[in-house]
Amino acid sequence: MTHDHDLVLRPTPAQTEAALHPPAGRTGGDLVVETLAGLGATTVFGLPGQHALGVFDALRRSGLRYVGLRVENNAGFAADAYGRITGEAAPLLLSTGPGALTSLAALQEAAAASAPVVAIGSQVPAAGLGGGRHGYLHELPDQAASFRGVVKSVHTVRTPSQIPSALVAAWKSALTAPHGPVWVEIPQDVLLAETSLPQVTAVDATPDELVPRPELTAVAADLLARAERPAIIAGGGVVRADASGKLRALAERLNAPVVTTFGGKGAFPWEHPLSLQSWLEDRHTTDFLEDADVLLVVGSGLGELSSNYHTFAPRGRVIQIEADLGKLESNHPALGIHADARLALQALRETAPERADATAPERVRAVLARVRERIAAQDLTLEQDVLAAVRRALPAGAPSFWDMTILAYWAWSAFDPKGANTMHSAQGAGGLGYAFPAALGAAAADPTRPVLAVSGDGGALYSIAELATARQHDLHVTWLIVDDGGYGILREYMTEAFGQPTATDLTRPDFAALAASFGVPGAHTTPQTLQSDLTKALTTPGPSVIVLPAVLRMFAPTHTG
């Protein structure tokens, strides 16, 4: 009897000849880049460091494209965006100790957003592994421990022959649902050691499929078929699984209104008759969802931002489809289906009968009308005009990346992304400095489209060094900086809570002049000229900076009343 697992791929005569006579002068670093190429990588991000020079030297002997940034955290954000845009794993090359640790905030965002990043860091020489405290440069007692609470998996290499298998395991982990970052560390001496191992040519890291259990989807389909007021919350898991088409087909089959979370922007068409858009911070939307007798939650853990700051209390049955096992029923009791969103939606589409409901579009229109009335009563014309100008200037299908800034918080609720997987922000972990380096990563992934980055002046200073990266690689990114003289949202929070703000006002540079010093065109704009200035910048190849001096305000919250 022959079993599939008994089958072995036999090398061709040419492969055998190449294996028996590998090129001279190869090192552990070559095994790294050969394995990455064999896994399908074409672009890598990172920064060199003394312990990692072996792998960077090997890069010049490879066909991989290297995009070097100026700060490790920003390199991580760029890799995060590359992974989000392409759906492929993004290699991130780092050095030991300070270089590795500086990437942690970016890897936290990648973990929260399920972005597949394969971070490969050097380590002290192998003799120093295990906390021997030999006093090596950059030495930590347990470097991997710093990453275990952040990434999906940690892989430590101790010999050259372990490199390909460790990278394959890491790659598979990063791309198995839920996607996420992984950490691989390789000692300096292992990267530098000459190797007689054959060139890496045949590697397979096909991710495991996370298939829903049929008995669970059968129960879910029955609940949805018998529902009188079904509704759907679509989260980032739908976008990561490339399942927006299947979501639309199911929603239309059930005549179920759909709201997308901030991480799920674009998972459902904005102007669809069943679209509640993304007004999750509005009590009218919360009330509507609470009234659903069956609520289908796909690819969301219903965390703080997706539950109107945990004020959402569903009264009906909840069905939760989630690839991250730890998020199942973590906030509300539910029929939990541990599965990839795409596979689960397909199963429901095939088993749930069509459901007629002529009132659903009318109820959606009523909710959106109440939302608009609430916003219209708050004298927020400037904010809405600025956001509308950005939308008109940005071509449909062009990706945008948003920092943690007031205009982004407006965009979470009010911005039509005009396509799935086009609007991205740092709302997963909430760190500053994401937008511009992430936009650079997206531009590296697809140079045929303009990319927009949006930051406040506070967040911009986290990533200002990457103007050099944008110029060096001639990346087509337009950076809109909304300059309100400080940390605007913190200023609002502190004034409301304590009567006055502290530590929120900032001295900042002339951003346009600073951009020009890097050879990047920079200009100041006004709310009235923003659309035309952005349009010009987005249609001019290469990087550019547009600075909008403006003090924007947030709409009033509805979770505190």
Secondary structure, DSSP 8 states (H G I E B T S, - for coil): ---GGG------HHHHHHHHS--TT-BHHHHHHHHHHHTT--EEEE---GGGHHHHHHHTTSS-EEEE-SSHHHHHHHHHHHHHHHSS-EEEEE-TTHHHHHTHHHHHHHHHHT--EEEEEEES-GGGTTT-----TT--TTTTHHHHTTSS-EEE--SGGGHHHHHHHHHHHHHSSS---EEEEEEHHHHHSB--S----------------HHHHHHHHHHHHH-SSEEEEE-HHHHHTT-HHHHHHHHHHHT--EEE-STTTTSS-TTSTTB-TT-TTSHHHHHHHHH-SEEEEES----TTTTTTTT----SEEEEEESSGGGTTSSS--EEEES-HHHHHHHHHHHS-----TTHHHHHHHHHHHHHHHHHTT--HHHHHHHHHHHHHS-TT--EEE-SSHHHHHHHHH----STT-EEESTTT--SS-HHHHHHHHHHH-TTS-EEEEEEHHHHTTSGGGHHHHHHHT--EEEEEEE-SB-HHHHHHHHHHHSS--S-B-----HHHHHHHTT--EEE--TTTHHHHHHHHHTSSS-EEEEEE--------SS--
